[in-house]
Amino acid sequence: MDPGTLAGIVLAFAAIFSSMILEGGSPTAILLVPAMVLVFGGTLGAAMAGGLLKDFLGIGGSLQRVLLGKATPSDTLVDDIVRLAEKARREGLLALEDAMKEVDNTFLKRGLQLAIDGTDSDELRDILEAEVEAKRKADKNGARLFESMGGYAPTIGIIGTVIGLVHVLENLSDPSKLGHLIAGAFVATLWGVLTANVLWLPMANKLKRLSDIECSQMELIIAGIISIQAGANPRLVAQKLRSLLPQVPEKKEAA
């Protein structure tokens, strides 16, 4: 589990509520059920209307992935592929059938199985690259859903504010209620802007980031499997795969 997203959301809400307390207000002032129902329900409804039902029904899985997902370190993946390359070099490609039982990465397992089954290297590459592209498109649809929600939420909040102001105008004859009603009317806009910028848009960015990492690792796996299938030297396989990893800037030595 990567705690970054949950920690960031908690930090953002803590900053908002702390600011309210420091200014002499109370966080409970914005916990108005009608405004929250309108913003959350209206945003979900607009997102559903703006896309396909099957995309919307996948929002639960996308949320779980954003909040709980964690990418496997690429260095660990390279080490696993190099160990497989060493075994294949010593004992032959068929020896990887037993070694696959210790592999956790399902994409790597499928690729190795194709190689063991004698699939042509070009065909193997085409099959695996098609899977990468399909995953990239699916992740893009998930991120687009959150981006849409981030765009709809502020507008839904404004609708809630207009509804609240209409209610204010209905009670102009009772000035004692106006302050409370006006404050309540603007809470909907607050929740719309807040959810867009603290929840939906950051979640879309997290999903994009996870997708980039995972697709890059899948491409790394493809390169490794093709090298193993070709019987390449494990040291060369390691060097080739590590050259594909993002380079970390070297620290300058103190003078």
C-alpha positions, 0 to 999 in steps of 0.5 A, a space after each residue: 500500500 502506498 500511503 501517499 494519497 491517503 496521507 495527502 487527503 488527510 493533510 488537506 482536510 486537516 489544513 482546511 479544518 485547522 484554518 477554520 478553527 484558527 479563524 474562530 469558526 467550527 468545522 461542523 459549520 460546513 458539514 451540512 448534509 443537504 449540500 454534501 448530498 447534492 455535491 457528491 450525488 450530483 457529481 456522481 450522476 453527472 459522471 455517469 451521464 457523461 460516459 458509459 455505464 461499464 466505465 462508471 461501474 468500475 469506479 470502485 476498483 479504480 478507487 481501491 487502486 488509487 488508495 491502496 495500490 502500490 507499484 512494485 519497485 522496478 529494481 526488484 523486477 529487474 533482479 527477478 528477470 536476471 535470475 530467470 535469465 541465468 537459469 535459462 542460460 544454464 538449464 535451458 528455456 524449459 527449466 523456467 516452467 518450474 521457476 515460474 511458480 515463484 514469480 508473482 507478476 502475472 504479466 511476467 508469467 504469461 510472457 514466460 509461458 508464451 516463450 516456453 511454448 515456443 512462440 515466435 519472438 515477433 509474435 510474442 512481442 506483438 501479443 504482449 505489447 497489445 496487452 500493454 496498450 489495452 491496459 493503458 487505454 483502460 487506465 486512461 478511461 478510469 483517470 478520465 472519469 475522475 477528471 470529469 468528476 473534478 470538472 463537474 463538482 464545482 458547477 454542481 456546488 454552484 447549483 447548490 448555492 443558487 438553490 440556497 439563495 432562492 431559499 434565502 429570498 423566500 425568507 426575506 421577511 425574517 431577517 433573523 434567519 438570513 445569515 444562517 441561510 446565506 452561509 448555508 447556501 455557500 457551503 455547497 460551492 465550498 464542497 464542490 471546489 473542495 472535492 474537485 481539488 482535494 479528491 477527484 483531480 488528485 485521484 486522476 493524477 495518481 491513477 495516471 502515475 500508477 498507469 505510467 509506472 505499470 506500463 513501463 514495467 510491462 515494457 521492461 518485462 517484454 524486453 527481458 523475455 525477448 532477451 531470455 528467449 534469445 539466450 542472451 548473457 544474463 549480465 547483458 540482460 541486466 545492463 540492458 534492463 537497467 538502462 531502461 530504468 529512470 536515472 536517479 541524479 547523482 549527488 554532488 560530492 562535497 568539496 
